[in-house]
Structures are given as structure tokens and as C-alpha cells.
Amino acid sequence: MIPMNQYKSARTEADHIAGLMRAALIRAGLSEEDASRVRGLVTGNGRAYVEVGVLRVAAANTLLEALPLAGATHTNSGDAPTLRAKSF
């Protein structure tokens, strides 16, 4: 069991990031209902996570269109986009 102050700190962080993600999803065109599926959670060992949840296909497509895929190229409509590798 984790100390309560550790839980509260992790929960605050997870909820804050989840709120920022919900706001960004709404700005990207998702409905509030779809964005509400994003929530913060804390595991039993005190790790903070943001759960994205299940999205309707239309909402997932909207999210995909809003993501900046810099350098993505389509070679065939049936192929998945590929990203150019950056040299180190």
C-alpha cells in the first residue's frame, strides 16, 4: 500500500494531464462525450497513468487527422503511412 500523500500527488498529476488531453481533443474536433473517455488513474503501486479509453471509429479518425505526422508518406492507399527515419 502506498502512502496517501503519494497517491494524492500521483492522482493530481494524472487528472491534470488527462484534463489537458481532453481539452486538446475537443480543440481537435472530438465531441465532449468522446473526450470524456480520457481519465487519470493511479495504480496500486502509485504510478500515474492517463487512460484514453475506447473511441468510436469516427472520433478515432478525427484524432488521427489532427495528429501531426510530419514526414509521413503514402505510397498506396492500401498501405499504412511510413515515417522517414532520422539520422543520428
C-alpha positions in Angstrom: 0.0 0.0 0.0 1.3 3.4 -0.9 1.2 6.5 1.4 -1.9 8.7 1.0 0.2 11.8 0.1 1.9 9.8 -2.7 -1.4 8.6 -4.0 -2.9 12.2 -3.9 0.2 13.6 -5.7 0.0 11.0 -8.4 -3.7 11.4 -8.8 -3.4 15.2 -9.1 -0.8 14.7 -11.8 -2.8 12.1 -13.7 -6.0 14.2 -13.5 -4.2 17.4 -14.7 -2.7 15.7 -17.7 -6.0 14.0 -18.5 -7.7 17.3 -18.4 -5.2 18.9 -20.8 -5.6 15.9 -23.1 -9.4 16.3 -23.0 -9.2 20.0 -23.9 -6.8 19.2 -26.8 -9.1 16.5 -28.1 -12.0 18.9 -28.0 -10.0 21.6 -29.9 -9.1 18.9 -32.4 -12.8 18.3 -33.2 -13.8 15.4 -30.9 -17.1 15.7 -29.0 -17.1 16.2 -25.3 -18.6 12.8 -24.9 -15.6 11.2 -26.8 -13.1 13.3 -24.9 -14.6 12.3 -21.6 -13.3 8.8 -22.1 -9.8 10.2 -21.2 -9.2 10.0 -17.5 -6.4 9.9 -14.9 -5.8 6.8 -12.8 -3.3 5.6 -10.2 -2.2 2.0 -9.8 -1.7 0.3 -6.5 2.0 1.0 -6.5 1.5 4.7 -7.0 2.1 5.1 -10.7 0.1 7.8 -12.5 -1.4 6.9 -15.9 -3.8 8.5 -18.3 -6.3 6.1 -19.8 -7.5 7.0 -23.3 -10.4 4.5 -23.3 -12.4 3.3 -26.3 -13.1 5.7 -29.1 -15.8 5.5 -31.8 -14.3 5.0 -35.3 -15.3 8.5 -36.4 -13.7 10.0 -33.3 -10.5 8.0 -33.8 -10.4 9.2 -37.4 -10.8 12.8 -36.3 -8.0 12.3 -33.8 -5.8 10.7 -36.4 -6.3 13.6 -38.8 -5.4 16.1 -36.1 -2.1 14.4 -35.2 0.9 15.9 -36.9 2.6 13.1 -38.9 5.5 15.2 -40.2 7.3 13.3 -42.8 4.5 10.7 -43.3 4.2 9.4 -46.9 1.6 7.4 -48.6 2.8 5.2 -51.4 -0.5 3.3 -51.9 -3.9 3.9 -50.5 -3.9 0.4 -49.0 -0.5 0.9 -47.3 0.0 2.3 -43.9 1.9 5.6 -43.8 5.6 5.3 -43.3 7.8 7.8 -41.4 11.3 8.7 -42.7 14.0 7.7 -40.3 16.1 10.5 -38.9 19.9 10.0 -38.9 21.7 10.3 -35.5 
